[in-house]
């Protein structure tokens, strides 16, 4: 049966990508790797995949006014709920950032002066890396609907897994609890939540676990860099115990994880004998 | 009001660390300042201060309600909805609104020719105000767990902020939550770390800030880890390096327990005092 493991964390920078990279490059590993942090994808830096296919992702549409047709009646402004239309220096203008692409102004304009322009700069890349296949999204900075691009990346991964006969999809999720994260965990079979011993990370973990309550997924928590504050790590252990969530691993802080990244390697490739590498392999065996 | 956004493409580089310590630095100088936590998915700034909650309001959005006694199942509202939030199945007499997909644009209410659609409020999150002994205040946007977009919540948090100077603790990434935060600001401080991931995400942030024409400078956090590629990039692109914060287990430990590093480390307090001067100079704040 196809397994889909999502590596998530409420707080950013806890080590999702470093741990995912290690999972993906264990000896004899064969996976489809999905980088779903489409705002700021990073795994390709370590995996250096050979891109075989790049596809266009239409992130959304933005309204544009044709001033040859516009009669400056202002009807569009009255209907826009996103405060994207304003009257400036004698004409109505649409603020690209505020425009949500709902198309209502296009429909209500009596002069048919408004049309929609597609945002087509975002891409989805798929290819091969040293332990299997890889798909990653690249949302053009400033574009919207990251959740939809995540869904597209995951659907591509399933297609590749089926075609190549690979039975594991590994998902590196973005931080937070919003649309892109919801899209990263929907339909996953296993979830690993990465946290670190700080009160901020613990508060974020709590919100992440609340989100996961709505999903019937096998889940576990790993405390990364746990030795940076043993007292806060203990609080996190208590929080997980009270919620009946298993702690599947405790990874110590090690500068070598950064050294590995600088050398375009995961920690299990860079130093397989390190405590961090051994712990990550043990976590993999527990969670999958 | 002058607004300074503290942002980064990559998560966990130290945005909240910089925001909270910078806010406290301004506060100790007697500046009328507010700290606005725009990371509505995971707000943490208020936890660093022992302030009292002094107000709050829910942030809501309109969602349609279909009156089945008036609905003819014509499907026009479904056609007009670009968010796929309305499902109409004429044969089976089904007209359903998927609240969580709705963006509240109101197109369906305009589309309906039978007066079958009204609207109700749906809660997306809340904005809470916390106040200290002096005039200081923290405004926090907090997304309700399970809601898709934090943008309306963080926009309301920014609108609810009143002070001469505001520090906006931005959400991570380079998509809509980040854009809406920096769009509202006058100056941006990007926080990064000297690693390949930090550099990659810094480049994306720089690209979009240049497109938006926002003035910005960079703080390198955890200096000493990783390599010099971020420094070289800043030099090459002629981007101002505002400050470096060394990687130091003591700093990490103070922060992890919810403490303000400037209260316990004079060397770091001096650095924040310097950047406060630079920012006042750049934005003519205060």
Boltz contact constraints between the chains, C-beta under 6 A:
constraints:
  - contact:
      token1: [A, 10]
      token2: [B, 42]
      max_distance: 6.0
  - contact:
      token1: [A, 12]
      token2: [B, 11]
      max_distance: 6.0
  - contact:
      token1: [A, 12]
      token2: [B, 12]
      max_distance: 6.0
  - contact:
      token1: [A, 12]
      token2: [B, 172]
      max_distance: 6.0
  - contact:
      token1: [A, 13]
      token2: [B, 11]
      max_distance: 6.0
  - contact:
      token1: [A, 13]
      token2: [B, 12]
      max_distance: 6.0
  - contact:
      token1: [A, 39]
      token2: [B, 173]
      max_distance: 6.0
  - contact:
      token1: [A, 39]
      token2: [B, 174]
      max_distance: 6.0
  - contact:
      token1: [A, 39]
      token2: [B, 175]
      max_distance: 6.0
  - contact:
      token1: [A, 40]
      token2: [B, 9]
      max_distance: 6.0
  - contact:
      token1: [A, 40]
      token2: [B, 10]
      max_distance: 6.0
  - contact:
      token1: [A, 40]
      token2: [B, 173]
      max_distance: 6.0
  - contact:
      token1: [A, 40]
      token2: [B, 201]
      max_distance: 6.0
  - contact:
      token1: [A, 42]
      token2: [B, 197]
      max_distance: 6.0
  - contact:
      token1: [A, 42]
      token2: [B, 200]
      max_distance: 6.0
  - contact:
      token1: [A, 45]
      token2: [B, 196]
      max_distance: 6.0
  - contact:
      token1: [A, 45]
      token2: [B, 200]
      max_distance: 6.0
  - contact:
      token1: [A, 81]
      token2: [B, 105]
      max_distance: 6.0
  - contact:
      token1: [A, 81]
      token2: [B, 106]
      max_distance: 6.0
  - contact:
      token1: [A, 97]
      token2: [B, 179]
      max_distance: 6.0
  - contact:
      token1: [A, 97]
      token2: [B, 183]
      max_distance: 6.0
  - contact:
      token1: [A, 100]
      token2: [B, 103]
      max_distance: 6.0
  - contact:
      token1: [A, 102]
      token2: [B, 82]
      max_distance: 6.0
  - contact:
      token1: [A, 102]
      token2: [B, 105]
      max_distance: 6.0
  - contact:
      token1: [A, 102]
      token2: [B, 107]
      max_distance: 6.0
  - contact:
      token1: [A, 103]
      token2: [B, 82]
      max_distance: 6.0
  - contact:
      token1: [A, 104]
      token2: [B, 105]
      max_distance: 6.0
  - contact:
      token1: [A, 104]
      token2: [B, 107]
      max_distance: 6.0
  - contact:
      token1: [A, 139]
      token2: [B, 175]
      max_distance: 6.0
  - contact:
      token1: [A, 141]
      token2: [B, 174]
      max_distance: 6.0
  - contact:
      token1: [A, 141]
      token2: [B, 204]
      max_distance: 6.0
  - contact:
      token1: [A, 141]
      token2: [B, 207]
      max_distance: 6.0
  - contact:
      token1: [A, 141]
      token2: [B, 208]
      max_distance: 6.0
  - contact:
      token1: [A, 142]
      token2: [B, 179]
      max_distance: 6.0
  - contact:
      token1: [A, 142]
      token2: [B, 208]
      max_distance: 6.0
  - contact:
      token1: [A, 144]
      token2: [B, 176]
      max_distance: 6.0
  - contact:
      token1: [A, 146]
      token2: [B, 175]
      max_distance: 6.0
  - contact:
      token1: [A, 175]
      token2: [B, 11]
      max_distance: 6.0
  - contact:
      token1: [A, 175]
      token2: [B, 172]
      max_distance: 6.0
  - contact:
      token1: [A, 176]
      token2: [B, 41]
      max_distance: 6.0
  - contact:
      token1: [A, 177]
      token2: [B, 41]
      max_distance: 6.0
  - contact:
      token1: [A, 178]
      token2: [B, 41]
      max_distance: 6.0
  - contact:
      token1: [A, 178]
      token2: [B, 150]
      max_distance: 6.0
  - contact:
      token1: [A, 179]
      token2: [B, 148]
      max_distance: 6.0
  - contact:
      token1: [A, 197]
      token2: [B, 256]
      max_distance: 6.0
  - contact:
      token1: [A, 198]
      token2: [B, 256]
      max_distance: 6.0
  - contact:
      token1: [A, 199]
      token2: [B, 258]
      max_distance: 6.0
  - contact:
      token1: [A, 200]
      token2: [B, 44]
      max_distance: 6.0
  - contact:
      token1: [A, 203]
      token2: [B, 44]
      max_distance: 6.0
  - contact:
      token1: [A, 204]
      token2: [B, 42]
      max_distance: 6.0
  - contact:
      token1: [A, 207]
      token2: [B, 145]
      max_distance: 6.0
  - contact:
      token1: [A, 210]
      token2: [B, 145]
      max_distance: 6.0
  - contact:
      token1: [A, 211]
      token2: [B, 145]
      max_distance: 6.0
  - contact:
      token1: [A, 228]
      token2: [B, 252]
      max_distance: 6.0
  - contact:
      token1: [A, 229]
      token2: [B, 253]
      max_distance: 6.0
  - contact:
      token1: [A, 229]
      token2: [B, 256]
      max_distance: 6.0
  - contact:
      token1: [A, 232]
      token2: [B, 256]
      max_distance: 6.0
  - contact:
      token1: [A, 258]
      token2: [B, 195]
      max_distance: 6.0
  - contact:
      token1: [A, 258]
      token2: [B, 225]
      max_distance: 6.0
  - contact:
      token1: [A, 258]
      token2: [B, 226]
      max_distance: 6.0
  - contact:
      token1: [A, 261]
      token2: [B, 195]
      max_distance: 6.0
  - contact:
      token1: [A, 261]
      token2: [B, 196]
      max_distance: 6.0
  - contact:
      token1: [A, 262]
      token2: [B, 226]
      max_distance: 6.0
  - contact:
      token1: [A, 262]
      token2: [B, 227]
      max_distance: 6.0
